[in-house]
Amino acid sequence: MKVGIVGGGVMGEAFVVGLTTRQIASAAEVAVSDIREDRLCELANRYGVAVTTDNVECVRGRDVVILAVKPQSLPEVYADLRGQLDPGQLVVSIVAGARLAQLTIGLDHEPIVRVMPNLPAQIGEGVSVWTAAAGVSAEQRELARRILGALGREIAVPDELYIDMATAVSGSGPAYIFLFMEAMVDGAVHIGLPREVARELVIQSFVGSALFARQAGRHLAELRNMVTSPGGTTTEGLLMMEDAGIRAAIIRGIVAAYEKSRSLGR
């Protein structure tokens, strides 16, 4: 599989790592374009991929074109690639807020998949929520699954409206989790734990709890109850957090992020 990645930033690099590590494409079959020559040299030296500052050269002859640029760079990408893509090329876009209709018009191209990945994709443990335009064939859908599976888990949704919802949950989700982890570490330090010990306890608690939840397959409330003994320390801690409105704050935060995602796409 020949892949062209337009955008050599953090997520562009995540695709390079995922594709080559999972042997979906060899380094020789991957090209990356970016405006920063120093960044391109870094990627070439680190992974052995082809690099260029020319977007057209990057996508020429590729089976798949991945758009991994910032939203503000999209007009320049449109100007470069409009009319340059072959009808059989699959475009995979992770550009935040860029809807399928906009991408189709901007690129003058129909086989497009829109994706919302998240930060853990950098280590192959992300989750990518995606949807495909009508012009994407069954074979290209399977191709998209393979590519996104290289970043972690992938979930296909039937309608683009779910992308905005996923943005508020899984796209922004790592930031919520890091904030909660940070607060837990600060709380642990406040009661006397050394910060390096607190950090390790918090990180491993999150990792272990997430893996246990996936394996157990039970309702999250049931799992919480397994830790919450009547009249115990967990009960006391949860009561204080609920009194402070933690649950409502999280829900309001997700709703606010969803509304912001919708407004960016208008």
MIMARKE-161056 format. One line per field, with one value per atom (N, C-alpha, C): residue number from 1; residue in three letters; atom name; x, z, y. Coordinates in steps of 0.1 Angstrom, whole numbers, plus 5000, padded with zeros to 4 digits. Each point is the difference from the previous one (the first is absolute). Example, Ala and Ser with C-alpha at 12.3 -4.5 7.8 and 13.67 -1.06 7.14 Angstrom:
<rs>
n	1	1	1	2	2	2 $
res	ALA	ALA	ALA	SER	SER	SER $
atom	N	CA	C	N	CA	C $
xx	5132	4991	5009	4996	5009	4992 $
zz	5078	5000	5000	4993	5000	5008 $
yy	4943	5012	5012	5011	5011	5011 $
</rs>
This chain:
<rs>
n	1	1	1	2	2	2	3	3	3	4	4	4	5	5	5	6	6	6	7	7	7	8	8	8	9	9	9	10	10	10	11	11	11	12	12	12	13	13	13	14	14	14	15	15	15	16	16	16	17	17	17	18	18	18	19	19	19	20	20	20	21	21	21	22	22	22	23	23	23	24	24	24	25	25	25	26	26	26	27	27	27	28	28	28	29	29	29	30	30	30	31	31	31	32	32	32	33	33	33	34	34	34	35	35	35	36	36	36	37	37	37	38	38	38	39	39	39	40	40	40	41	41	41	42	42	42	43	43	43	44	44	44	45	45	45	46	46	46	47	47	47	48	48	48	49	49	49	50	50	50	51	51	51	52	52	52	53	53	53	54	54	54	55	55	55	56	56	56	57	57	57	58	58	58	59	59	59	60	60	60	61	61	61	62	62	62	63	63	63	64	64	64	65	65	65	66	66	66	67	67	67	68	68	68	69	69	69	70	70	70	71	71	71	72	72	72	73	73	73	74	74	74	75	75	75	76	76	76	77	77	77	78	78	78	79	79	79	80	80	80	81	81	81	82	82	82	83	83	83	84	84	84	85	85	85	86	86	86	87	87	87	88	88	88	89	89	89	90	90	90	91	91	91	92	92	92	93	93	93	94	94	94	95	95	95	96	96	96	97	97	97	98	98	98	99	99	99	100	100	100	101	101	101	102	102	102	103	103	103	104	104	104	105	105	105	106	106	106	107	107	107	108	108	108	109	109	109	110	110	110	111	111	111	112	112	112	113	113	113	114	114	114	115	115	115	116	116	116	117	117	117	118	118	118	119	119	119	120	120	120	121	121	121	122	122	122	123	123	123	124	124	124	125	125	125	126	126	126	127	127	127	128	128	128	129	129	129	130	130	130	131	131	131	132	132	132	133	133	133	134	134	134	135	135	135	136	136	136	137	137	137	138	138	138	139	139	139	140	140	140	141	141	141	142	142	142	143	143	143	144	144	144	145	145	145	146	146	146	147	147	147	148	148	148	149	149	149	150	150	150	151	151	151	152	152	152	153	153	153	154	154	154	155	155	155	156	156	156	157	157	157	158	158	158	159	159	159	160	160	160	161	161	161	162	162	162	163	163	163	164	164	164	165	165	165	166	166	166	167	167	167	168	168	168	169	169	169	170	170	170	171	171	171	172	172	172	173	173	173	174	174	174	175	175	175	176	176	176	177	177	177	178	178	178	179	179	179	180	180	180	181	181	181	182	182	182	183	183	183	184	184	184	185	185	185	186	186	186	187	187	187	188	188	188	189	189	189	190	190	190	191	191	191	192	192	192	193	193	193	194	194	194	195	195	195	196	196	196	197	197	197	198	198	198	199	199	199	200	200	200	201	201	201	202	202	202	203	203	203	204	204	204	205	205	205	206	206	206	207	207	207	208	208	208	209	209	209	210	210	210	211	211	211	212	212	212	213	213	213	214	214	214	215	215	215	216	216	216	217	217	217	218	218	218	219	219	219	220	220	220	221	221	221	222	222	222	223	223	223	224	224	224	225	225	225	226	226	226	227	227	227	228	228	228	229	229	229	230	230	230	231	231	231	232	232	232	233	233	233	234	234	234	235	235	235	236	236	236	237	237	237	238	238	238	239	239	239	240	240	240	241	241	241	242	242	242	243	243	243	244	244	244	245	245	245	246	246	246	247	247	247	248	248	248	249	249	249	250	250	250	251	251	251	252	252	252	253	253	253	254	254	254	255	255	255	256	256	256	257	257	257	258	258	258	259	259	259	260	260	260	261	261	261	262	262	262	263	263	263	264	264	264	265	265	265	266	266	266 $
res	MET	MET	MET	LYS	LYS	LYS	VAL	VAL	VAL	GLY	GLY	GLY	ILE	ILE	ILE	VAL	VAL	VAL	GLY	GLY	GLY	GLY	GLY	GLY	GLY	GLY	GLY	VAL	VAL	VAL	MET	MET	MET	GLY	GLY	GLY	GLU	GLU	GLU	ALA	ALA	ALA	PHE	PHE	PHE	VAL	VAL	VAL	VAL	VAL	VAL	GLY	GLY	GLY	LEU	LEU	LEU	THR	THR	THR	THR	THR	THR	ARG	ARG	ARG	GLN	GLN	GLN	ILE	ILE	ILE	ALA	ALA	ALA	SER	SER	SER	ALA	ALA	ALA	ALA	ALA	ALA	GLU	GLU	GLU	VAL	VAL	VAL	ALA	ALA	ALA	VAL	VAL	VAL	SER	SER	SER	ASP	ASP	ASP	ILE	ILE	ILE	ARG	ARG	ARG	GLU	GLU	GLU	ASP	ASP	ASP	ARG	ARG	ARG	LEU	LEU	LEU	CYS	CYS	CYS	GLU	GLU	GLU	LEU	LEU	LEU	ALA	ALA	ALA	ASN	ASN	ASN	ARG	ARG	ARG	TYR	TYR	TYR	GLY	GLY	GLY	VAL	VAL	VAL	ALA	ALA	ALA	VAL	VAL	VAL	THR	THR	THR	THR	THR	THR	ASP	ASP	ASP	ASN	ASN	ASN	VAL	VAL	VAL	GLU	GLU	GLU	CYS	CYS	CYS	VAL	VAL	VAL	ARG	ARG	ARG	GLY	GLY	GLY	ARG	ARG	ARG	ASP	ASP	ASP	VAL	VAL	VAL	VAL	VAL	VAL	ILE	ILE	ILE	LEU	LEU	LEU	ALA	ALA	ALA	VAL	VAL	VAL	LYS	LYS	LYS	PRO	PRO	PRO	GLN	GLN	GLN	SER	SER	SER	LEU	LEU	LEU	PRO	PRO	PRO	GLU	GLU	GLU	VAL	VAL	VAL	TYR	TYR	TYR	ALA	ALA	ALA	ASP	ASP	ASP	LEU	LEU	LEU	ARG	ARG	ARG	GLY	GLY	GLY	GLN	GLN	GLN	LEU	LEU	LEU	ASP	ASP	ASP	PRO	PRO	PRO	GLY	GLY	GLY	GLN	GLN	GLN	LEU	LEU	LEU	VAL	VAL	VAL	VAL	VAL	VAL	SER	SER	SER	ILE	ILE	ILE	VAL	VAL	VAL	ALA	ALA	ALA	GLY	GLY	GLY	ALA	ALA	ALA	ARG	ARG	ARG	LEU	LEU	LEU	ALA	ALA	ALA	GLN	GLN	GLN	LEU	LEU	LEU	THR	THR	THR	ILE	ILE	ILE	GLY	GLY	GLY	LEU	LEU	LEU	ASP	ASP	ASP	HIS	HIS	HIS	GLU	GLU	GLU	PRO	PRO	PRO	ILE	ILE	ILE	VAL	VAL	VAL	ARG	ARG	ARG	VAL	VAL	VAL	MET	MET	MET	PRO	PRO	PRO	ASN	ASN	ASN	LEU	LEU	LEU	PRO	PRO	PRO	ALA	ALA	ALA	GLN	GLN	GLN	ILE	ILE	ILE	GLY	GLY	GLY	GLU	GLU	GLU	GLY	GLY	GLY	VAL	VAL	VAL	SER	SER	SER	VAL	VAL	VAL	TRP	TRP	TRP	THR	THR	THR	ALA	ALA	ALA	ALA	ALA	ALA	ALA	ALA	ALA	GLY	GLY	GLY	VAL	VAL	VAL	SER	SER	SER	ALA	ALA	ALA	GLU	GLU	GLU	GLN	GLN	GLN	ARG	ARG	ARG	GLU	GLU	GLU	LEU	LEU	LEU	ALA	ALA	ALA	ARG	ARG	ARG	ARG	ARG	ARG	ILE	ILE	ILE	LEU	LEU	LEU	GLY	GLY	GLY	ALA	ALA	ALA	LEU	LEU	LEU	GLY	GLY	GLY	ARG	ARG	ARG	GLU	GLU	GLU	ILE	ILE	ILE	ALA	ALA	ALA	VAL	VAL	VAL	PRO	PRO	PRO	ASP	ASP	ASP	GLU	GLU	GLU	LEU	LEU	LEU	TYR	TYR	TYR	ILE	ILE	ILE	ASP	ASP	ASP	MET	MET	MET	ALA	ALA	ALA	THR	THR	THR	ALA	ALA	ALA	VAL	VAL	VAL	SER	SER	SER	GLY	GLY	GLY	SER	SER	SER	GLY	GLY	GLY	PRO	PRO	PRO	ALA	ALA	ALA	TYR	TYR	TYR	ILE	ILE	ILE	PHE	PHE	PHE	LEU	LEU	LEU	PHE	PHE	PHE	MET	MET	MET	GLU	GLU	GLU	ALA	ALA	ALA	MET	MET	MET	VAL	VAL	VAL	ASP	ASP	ASP	GLY	GLY	GLY	ALA	ALA	ALA	VAL	VAL	VAL	HIS	HIS	HIS	ILE	ILE	ILE	GLY	GLY	GLY	LEU	LEU	LEU	PRO	PRO	PRO	ARG	ARG	ARG	GLU	GLU	GLU	VAL	VAL	VAL	ALA	ALA	ALA	ARG	ARG	ARG	GLU	GLU	GLU	LEU	LEU	LEU	VAL	VAL	VAL	ILE	ILE	ILE	GLN	GLN	GLN	SER	SER	SER	PHE	PHE	PHE	VAL	VAL	VAL	GLY	GLY	GLY	SER	SER	SER	ALA	ALA	ALA	LEU	LEU	LEU	PHE	PHE	PHE	ALA	ALA	ALA	ARG	ARG	ARG	GLN	GLN	GLN	ALA	ALA	ALA	GLY	GLY	GLY	ARG	ARG	ARG	HIS	HIS	HIS	LEU	LEU	LEU	ALA	ALA	ALA	GLU	GLU	GLU	LEU	LEU	LEU	ARG	ARG	ARG	ASN	ASN	ASN	MET	MET	MET	VAL	VAL	VAL	THR	THR	THR	SER	SER	SER	PRO	PRO	PRO	GLY	GLY	GLY	GLY	GLY	GLY	THR	THR	THR	THR	THR	THR	THR	THR	THR	GLU	GLU	GLU	GLY	GLY	GLY	LEU	LEU	LEU	LEU	LEU	LEU	MET	MET	MET	MET	MET	MET	GLU	GLU	GLU	ASP	ASP	ASP	ALA	ALA	ALA	GLY	GLY	GLY	ILE	ILE	ILE	ARG	ARG	ARG	ALA	ALA	ALA	ALA	ALA	ALA	ILE	ILE	ILE	ILE	ILE	ILE	ARG	ARG	ARG	GLY	GLY	GLY	ILE	ILE	ILE	VAL	VAL	VAL	ALA	ALA	ALA	ALA	ALA	ALA	TYR	TYR	TYR	GLU	GLU	GLU	LYS	LYS	LYS	SER	SER	SER	ARG	ARG	ARG	SER	SER	SER	LEU	LEU	LEU	GLY	GLY	GLY	ARG	ARG	ARG $
atom	N	CA	C	N	CA	C	N	CA	C	N	CA	C	N	CA	C	N	CA	C	N	CA	C	N	CA	C	N	CA	C	N	CA	C	N	CA	C	N	CA	C	N	CA	C	N	CA	C	N	CA	C	N	CA	C	N	CA	C	N	CA	C	N	CA	C	N	CA	C	N	CA	C	N	CA	C	N	CA	C	N	CA	C	N	CA	C	N	CA	C	N	CA	C	N	CA	C	N	CA	C	N	CA	C	N	CA	C	N	CA	C	N	CA	C	N	CA	C	N	CA	C	N	CA	C	N	CA	C	N	CA	C	N	CA	C	N	CA	C	N	CA	C	N	CA	C	N	CA	C	N	CA	C	N	CA	C	N	CA	C	N	CA	C	N	CA	C	N	CA	C	N	CA	C	N	CA	C	N	CA	C	N	CA	C	N	CA	C	N	CA	C	N	CA	C	N	CA	C	N	CA	C	N	CA	C	N	CA	C	N	CA	C	N	CA	C	N	CA	C	N	CA	C	N	CA	C	N	CA	C	N	CA	C	N	CA	C	N	CA	C	N	CA	C	N	CA	C	N	CA	C	N	CA	C	N	CA	C	N	CA	C	N	CA	C	N	CA	C	N	CA	C	N	CA	C	N	CA	C	N	CA	C	N	CA	C	N	CA	C	N	CA	C	N	CA	C	N	CA	C	N	CA	C	N	CA	C	N	CA	C	N	CA	C	N	CA	C	N	CA	C	N	CA	C	N	CA	C	N	CA	C	N	CA	C	N	CA	C	N	CA	C	N	CA	C	N	CA	C	N	CA	C	N	CA	C	N	CA	C	N	CA	C	N	CA	C	N	CA	C	N	CA	C	N	CA	C	N	CA	C	N	CA	C	N	CA	C	N	CA	C	N	CA	C	N	CA	C	N	CA	C	N	CA	C	N	CA	C	N	CA	C	N	CA	C	N	CA	C	N	CA	C	N	CA	C	N	CA	C	N	CA	C	N	CA	C	N	CA	C	N	CA	C	N	CA	C	N	CA	C	N	CA	C	N	CA	C	N	CA	C	N	CA	C	N	CA	C	N	CA	C	N	CA	C	N	CA	C	N	CA	C	N	CA	C	N	CA	C	N	CA	C	N	CA	C	N	CA	C	N	CA	C	N	CA	C	N	CA	C	N	CA	C	N	CA	C	N	CA	C	N	CA	C	N	CA	C	N	CA	C	N	CA	C	N	CA	C	N	CA	C	N	CA	C	N	CA	C	N	CA	C	N	CA	C	N	CA	C	N	CA	C	N	CA	C	N	CA	C	N	CA	C	N	CA	C	N	CA	C	N	CA	C	N	CA	C	N	CA	C	N	CA	C	N	CA	C	N	CA	C	N	CA	C	N	CA	C	N	CA	C	N	CA	C	N	CA	C	N	CA	C	N	CA	C	N	CA	C	N	CA	C	N	CA	C	N	CA	C	N	CA	C	N	CA	C	N	CA	C	N	CA	C	N	CA	C	N	CA	C	N	CA	C	N	CA	C	N	CA	C	N	CA	C	N	CA	C	N	CA	C	N	CA	C	N	CA	C	N	CA	C	N	CA	C	N	CA	C	N	CA	C	N	CA	C	N	CA	C	N	CA	C	N	CA	C	N	CA	C	N	CA	C	N	CA	C	N	CA	C	N	CA	C	N	CA	C	N	CA	C	N	CA	C	N	CA	C	N	CA	C	N	CA	C	N	CA	C	N	CA	C	N	CA	C	N	CA	C	N	CA	C	N	CA	C	N	CA	C	N	CA	C	N	CA	C	N	CA	C	N	CA	C	N	CA	C	N	CA	C	N	CA	C	N	CA	C	N	CA	C	N	CA	C	N	CA	C	N	CA	C	N	CA	C	N	CA	C	N	CA	C	N	CA	C	N	CA	C	N	CA	C	N	CA	C	N	CA	C	N	CA	C	N	CA	C	N	CA	C	N	CA	C	N	CA	C	N	CA	C	N	CA	C	N	CA	C	N	CA	C	N	CA	C	N	CA	C	N	CA	C	N	CA	C	N	CA	C	N	CA	C	N	CA	C	N	CA	C	N	CA	C	N	CA	C	N	CA	C	N	CA	C	N	CA	C	N	CA	C $
xx	5008	4992	5009	4997	5008	4992	5006	4992	5008	4992	5005	4994	5008	4995	5003	4990	5001	4999	5012	5000	5010	5011	5010	5000	4989	4999	4999	4995	4998	4992	4988	4992	5005	5006	5006	5011	5008	5010	4994	4988	4993	4996	4996	4996	5013	5011	5012	5004	5000	5004	4990	4987	4990	5001	5001	5000	5012	5012	5012	5002	4996	5001	4991	4988	4990	5002	5010	5004	4988	4992	4990	5006	5011	5008	5014	5009	5014	5004	5012	5004	5002	5004	5002	4987	4989	4987	4993	5006	4994	5007	4992	5006	4993	5007	4995	5003	4991	5002	4998	5007	4999	5007	4996	5007	5013	5002	5012	5011	5010	5011	5007	5002	5006	4992	4987	4992	5000	5000	5001	5013	5011	5013	5000	4993	4999	4992	4989	4992	5008	5007	5007	5011	5007	5011	4995	4989	4995	4993	4993	4992	5003	5008	5004	4989	4990	4990	5004	4993	5003	4994	5006	4995	5001	4991	5000	4992	5003	4992	4989	4999	4990	4988	4989	4988	4996	5001	4996	5010	5013	5009	4998	4995	4998	4989	4989	4988	5001	5009	5000	5002	4991	5002	4997	4994	4997	4986	4999	4987	4992	5006	4993	5007	4992	5005	4994	5009	4996	5002	4989	5001	5002	5011	5003	5005	4993	5004	4991	5004	4991	4989	4988	4989	5004	5008	5004	5009	5006	5008	4992	4987	4992	4999	4997	4999	5012	5012	5012	5001	4995	5000	4990	4988	4991	5006	5007	5006	5010	5007	5010	4994	4991	4995	4987	4993	4988	5003	4994	5002	5013	5007	5012	4999	4988	4998	4993	5005	4993	4987	4990	4987	5001	5010	5001	5007	5006	5007	4991	5003	4992	5006	4992	5005	4995	5009	4996	5004	4990	5002	4998	5010	4998	5000	4997	5000	4987	5003	4989	4990	4987	4990	4997	5008	4998	4991	4988	4989	5002	4994	5001	4996	4989	4996	5010	5006	5011	5012	5004	5012	4997	4988	4997	5001	4994	5001	5014	5006	5014	5010	4999	5009	4995	4987	4994	5002	4997	5003	4989	4996	4989	5004	5009	5003	5008	4992	5006	4995	5009	4996	5004	4991	5003	5002	5010	5004	5002	4996	5004	5009	5013	5009	5002	5008	5004	5014	5005	5014	5007	4994	5007	5003	4995	5004	5015	5006	5015	5007	4994	5006	4992	4991	4993	4988	4997	4989	4988	4999	4989	4987	4990	4987	4997	4996	4997	4986	4991	4987	4999	4994	5000	4987	4999	4988	5005	4993	5004	4990	5004	4991	4994	4990	4993	5009	5010	5009	5010	5000	5011	4994	5008	4996	5002	4994	5002	5015	5007	5014	5008	4996	5007	4996	4988	4996	5009	5003	5008	5014	5005	5013	5001	4989	5000	5001	4993	5000	5015	5006	5014	5009	4999	5009	4997	4987	4997	5002	4999	5004	5014	5009	5014	5002	4990	5001	4993	4994	4993	4987	4989	4987	4993	4991	4993	4985	4992	4985	4994	4993	4993	4986	4996	4987	4993	4986	4993	4997	5002	4997	5010	5003	5010	4997	4988	4996	5007	5003	5007	5014	5006	5014	5001	4991	5000	4998	4992	4998	5013	5006	5013	5011	5000	5009	5000	4987	4998	5004	4999	5003	5014	5003	5013	5011	4996	5010	5005	4991	5004	5002	4996	5000	5013	5011	5013	5003	4996	5002	4992	4988	4992	5007	5004	5007	5013	5008	5012	4997	4990	4996	4996	4993	4996	5012	5009	5012	5009	5001	5008	4994	4987	4993	5003	4999	5003	5014	5009	5014	5002	4994	5000	4994	4989	4994	5009	5006	5009	5012	5006	5011	4995	4988	4994	4999	4998	4999	5013	5011	5013	5008	4994	5008	5010	5012	5009	4994	5003	4993	5003	5012	5004	4992	4998	4992	4986	4995	4986	4997	5009	4998	4999	5009	5000	4987	4996	4988	4988	4999	4988	5000	5012	5000	4997	5006	4997	4986	4994	4986	4991	5003	4992	5002	5013	5002	4993	5002	4994	4985	4994	4986	4994	5006	4995	5001	5011	5001	4990	4998	4991	4985	4997	4987	4997	5010	4999	4998	5008	4999	4988	4996	4988	4987	4999	4988	4987	5002	4988	4997	4988	4997	5010	5004	5010	4995	4987	4995	5003	4998	5002	5015	5009	5014	5004	4993	5003	4995	4989	4995	5009	5007	5010	5011	5002	5011	4994	4987	4994	4993	5008	4994	4992	4989	4991	5008	4999	5007	5015	5005	5015	5006	5013	5007	4995	4998	4995	4987	4991	4987	5001	5009	5002	5006	5010	5006	4990	4992	4990	4989	4996	4990	5005	5012	5005	5001	5004	5001	4986	4990	4987	4994	5003	4995	5006	5012	5007	4995	4991	4994	5009	5008	5010	4993	4989	4993	4993	4994	4993	5010	5012	5010	5005	5002	5005	4990	4988	4989	4999	5000	4999	5012	5012	5012	4999	4995	4998	4990	4989	4990	5006	5008	5006	5010	5008	5009	4993	4988	4992	4995	4995	4994	5011	5012	5011	5004	5000	5004	4990	4987	4990	5002	5003	5002	5012	5010	5012	4998	4990	4997	4990	4995	4990	5006 $
zz	5000	5000	5000	4991	4999	5006	5010	5008	4999	4998	5001	5011	5009	5012	4999	4998	4999	5014	5005	5014	5008	5004	5008	5014	5006	5014	5009	5012	5009	4995	4994	4996	4986	4992	4988	5004	5010	5004	5006	5007	5006	4989	4988	4989	4995	4999	4995	5009	5013	5009	5000	5000	4999	4988	4988	4988	4998	5004	4998	5011	5012	5011	4998	4995	4998	4986	4993	4986	4990	5002	4990	4988	5002	4989	5005	4991	5003	5000	5006	5000	4986	4991	4986	4993	5005	4994	5006	5010	5006	4997	4996	4998	5009	5004	5009	4994	5000	4996	5011	5001	5010	4996	5005	4997	5007	5011	5008	4996	4994	4995	5012	5011	5011	5006	5000	5004	4990	4988	4990	5001	5002	5002	5013	5010	5012	4997	4993	4997	4990	4991	4990	5008	5008	5008	5010	5006	5010	4995	4988	4996	4986	4992	4987	4989	5003	4990	4991	4988	4991	5004	4998	5005	4989	5000	4990	5006	4994	5004	4989	4991	4989	5002	5003	5003	4988	4988	4988	4999	5001	4999	5011	5012	5011	4997	4993	4998	4986	4991	4987	5000	4994	4999	5013	5010	5013	5000	5007	5002	5010	5010	5011	5002	5002	5004	5013	5010	5013	5002	5003	5003	5015	5005	5014	5003	4995	5001	5010	5004	5009	4991	5006	4992	4992	5006	4993	4988	4999	4988	4989	5002	4990	4987	5000	4988	4990	5006	4992	4995	5007	4996	4988	5002	4989	4987	5001	4989	4993	5008	4994	4994	5007	4996	4991	4999	4993	4985	4995	4986	4999	5010	4999	5005	5006	5005	4990	4999	4992	5006	4992	5005	5010	4998	5008	5013	5002	5012	5012	5011	5013	5008	5003	5009	5014	5010	5014	5007	5005	5006	5015	5007	5015	5003	4990	5002	5009	5011	5010	4993	5001	4996	4985	4992	4986	4996	4995	4997	4987	4998	4987	4988	5001	4989	4996	5011	4998	4993	5005	4994	4986	4997	4986	4991	5004	4991	4999	5011	5000	4992	5001	4992	4987	4997	4988	4999	5011	5001	5009	4997	5007	5010	4997	5010	5012	5010	5012	5013	5009	5013	5010	5009	5011	5013	5007	5012	5012	5012	5012	5008	5000	5008	5013	5009	5012	5004	5010	5003	5002	5007	5002	4987	4988	4987	4998	5007	4998	5005	5009	5005	4996	4990	4995	5009	5010	5009	4999	4989	4998	4996	4998	4995	4989	4988	4989	4996	5000	4996	4986	4991	4986	4992	4990	4991	4986	4990	4986	4992	4990	4990	4991	4993	4991	4990	4995	4990	5004	5013	5004	4998	4993	4997	5013	4999	5011	5002	4989	5001	5006	4997	5006	5015	5004	5014	5008	4994	5007	5001	4989	5000	5012	5002	5011	5013	5001	5013	5003	4990	5002	5004	4994	5003	5014	5003	5013	5011	4997	5010	5004	4992	5003	5011	5003	5011	5013	5000	5011	4996	5007	4996	4991	4991	4991	5001	4999	5001	4988	4992	4988	5005	4996	5003	4987	5000	4988	4995	5009	4997	5006	4992	5004	5013	5004	5012	5012	4999	5012	5001	4990	5001	5010	4999	5010	5014	5002	5013	5005	4991	5003	5003	4993	5003	5015	5005	5013	5011	4996	5009	4999	4989	4998	4995	4992	4995	5011	5007	5011	5013	5001	5012	5007	4993	5007	5008	4996	5008	5013	4999	5012	5010	4995	5008	5006	4992	5005	5011	4999	5010	5013	4999	5012	5006	4992	5005	5007	4994	5006	5014	5001	5013	5010	4996	5009	5005	4991	5005	5010	4997	5009	5013	5000	5013	5008	4993	5006	5007	4992	5006	5012	4999	5011	5013	4999	5012	5004	4992	5005	4991	4989	4992	4991	4998	4991	4986	4992	4988	4990	4999	4991	5003	5013	5004	4997	5003	4996	4986	4991	4986	4995	5005	4996	5005	5012	5005	4992	4996	4992	4986	4994	4986	4999	5009	5000	5004	5009	5003	4988	4992	4988	4990	4998	4990	5004	5012	5005	5000	5004	5001	4986	4990	4986	4994	5003	4995	5006	5013	5008	4995	4997	4995	4987	4991	4987	5001	5009	5001	5007	5010	5008	4992	4991	4992	5008	5012	5009	4999	5005	5001	5010	4996	5008	5014	5002	5014	5008	4994	5007	5004	4991	5003	5011	5000	5011	5013	5000	5013	5005	4991	5005	5009	4998	5008	5012	5000	5010	5011	5011	5012	5008	5006	5008	5012	5001	5011	4999	4988	4999	4994	4997	4996	4986	4991	4986	5001	5008	5002	5004	5009	5005	4989	4993	4989	4989	4996	4989	5004	5013	5005	4999	5003	4999	4986	4991	4986	4994	5003	4995	5006	5013	5005	4993	4995	4993	4985	4996	4987	4989	5003	4990	4988	5003	4989	4990	5006	4992	4992	5006	4994	4987	5002	4989	4988	5004	4989	4993	5008	4994	4991	5004	4992	4987	5000	4987	4991	5006	4992	4994	5007	4995	4989	5001	4990	4987	5002	4988	4993	5007	4994	4993	5006	4993	4987	5001	4988	4988	5004	4990	4994	5008	4995	4991	5003	4991	4986	4999	4987	4992	5005	4993	4990 $
yy	4988	5012	5012	5010	5012	5011	5007	5010	5013	5011	5013	5008	5005	5007	5015	5008	5014	5006	5004	5005	4992	5005	4992	5003	5004	5003	4987	5002	4989	4989	5003	4989	4994	5009	4994	4990	5003	4991	4987	5002	4988	4990	5006	4991	4993	5007	4994	4988	5002	4990	4988	5003	4989	4992	5007	4993	4991	5005	4993	4989	5003	4990	4988	5003	4989	4994	5004	4995	5001	5011	5003	5006	5008	5006	5000	4998	5002	5014	5003	5014	5005	4992	5004	5003	4996	5002	5012	5007	5011	5013	5010	5013	5011	5009	5011	5013	5009	5014	5010	5010	5011	5012	5011	5013	5002	4992	5001	4990	5005	4991	4993	5007	4994	4988	5001	4989	4989	5003	4989	4992	5007	4994	4990	5005	4992	4987	5001	4988	4991	5005	4992	4992	5007	4994	4989	5003	4991	4988	5002	4988	4996	5007	4996	5002	5009	5003	5010	5001	5011	5013	5011	5013	5010	5010	5010	5012	5012	5012	5002	4991	5001	4990	5006	4991	4991	5006	4992	4988	5003	4989	4989	5004	4991	4990	5005	4992	4993	5003	4995	4984	4993	4985	4993	5006	4994	4994	4988	4994	5008	5005	5007	5013	5011	5013	5004	5002	5004	5015	5007	5014	5002	5005	5001	5014	5010	5014	5007	5012	5008	5006	5003	5005	5013	5008	5013	4998	4988	4996	4994	4997	4993	5007	5013	5007	4999	5000	4998	4986	4990	4986	4999	5006	5000	5006	5011	5006	4991	4993	4991	4987	4994	4987	5000	5010	5000	4997	4989	4996	4991	4998	4992	4986	4996	4987	4991	4987	4991	4995	4997	4995	4988	4992	4988	5002	5012	5002	5002	4994	5002	5011	5010	5011	4998	5000	4998	5014	5006	5014	4999	5005	5002	5015	5008	5015	5003	5006	5003	5010	4997	5009	4999	4993	5000	4989	5004	4990	4994	4989	4993	5008	5008	5008	5011	5006	5010	4994	4988	4993	4996	4995	4996	5011	5012	5011	5006	5001	5006	4992	4987	4991	4996	5003	4995	4984	4994	4985	4994	4988	4993	4990	4991	4989	5006	5004	5007	4994	4997	4995	5011	5003	5010	4993	5004	4993	5009	4996	5007	4990	5002	4991	5007	4994	5007	4998	5007	5001	4986	4990	4987	4993	5005	4994	5001	5009	5001	4988	4992	4988	4987	5002	4989	4995	5009	4997	5010	5006	5010	4994	5008	4996	5010	4995	5009	4997	5011	4999	5005	4993	5004	4998	5007	4998	5003	4994	5001	5007	5007	5006	4989	5004	4990	4994	5008	4995	4991	4995	4991	4986	4992	4986	4991	4988	4990	4997	4999	4996	5012	5012	5012	5001	4996	5000	4990	4989	4990	5005	5007	5006	5011	5007	5010	4993	4989	4993	4995	4995	4995	5012	5011	5011	5006	5002	5005	4990	4987	4990	5000	5006	5002	5010	5008	5010	4995	4989	4995	4994	5004	4995	5009	4995	5009	4996	5011	4998	5008	4992	5007	5004	5012	5005	5003	4999	5001	5014	5010	5014	5009	5011	5009	5008	5000	5007	4994	4987	4993	5004	5006	5004	5012	5009	5011	4995	4990	4994	4993	4993	4993	5010	5011	5011	5004	5001	5005	4989	4988	4989	4994	4993	4994	5010	5009	5010	5009	5005	5009	4992	4988	4992	4999	4997	5000	5012	5012	5012	4999	4995	4999	4990	4989	4990	5005	5007	5006	5010	5008	5009	4993	4990	4992	4993	4995	4994	5010	5012	5011	5003	5001	5004	4989	4987	4989	5001	5003	5001	5011	5011	5012	4996	4993	4996	4991	4991	4990	5007	5010	5008	5008	5005	5008	4992	4987	4992	4994	5002	4997	4990	4995	4991	5008	4994	5006	5001	5010	5002	4989	4995	4989	4987	4998	4988	5002	5012	5003	4999	5005	4999	4985	4992	4986	4993	5003	4994	5004	5012	5005	4995	5000	4995	4985	4992	4986	4997	5008	4998	5002	5010	5003	4989	4996	4989	4987	4996	4988	5000	5011	5001	5000	5006	5000	4986	4993	4986	4991	5002	4992	5002	5013	5003	4994	5000	4994	4985	4993	4986	4995	5008	4996	5001	5010	5002	5003	5005	5003	5015	5003	5015	5006	5013	5007	5002	5002	5002	4988	4988	4988	4998	5004	5000	5009	5012	5010	4994	4993	4995	4989	4993	4990	5006	5013	5006	5008	5001	5009	4992	4999	4992	5010	4995	5008	5006	5013	5008	5000	4997	5000	5013	4999	5012	5004	4990	5004	5007	4995	5006	5015	5002	5014	5009	4995	5007	5003	4990	5002	5010	5000	5009	5014	5003	5013	5005	4991	5003	5003	4992	5002	5013	5003	5013	5012	4998	5011	5001	4991	5000	4995	4990	4995	4994	4992	4993	5010	5010	5010	5008	5003	5008	4993	4987	4992	4999	4998	5000	5013	5011	5014	5002	4996	5001	4993	4988	4992	5007	5005	5007	5013	5007	5012	4997	4990	4996	4996	4993	4996	5012	5009	5012	5008	5001	5006	4993	4987	4992	5003	5000	5003	5014	5010	5014	5001	4992	5001	4995	4990	4995	5007	5011	5007	5010 $
</rs>
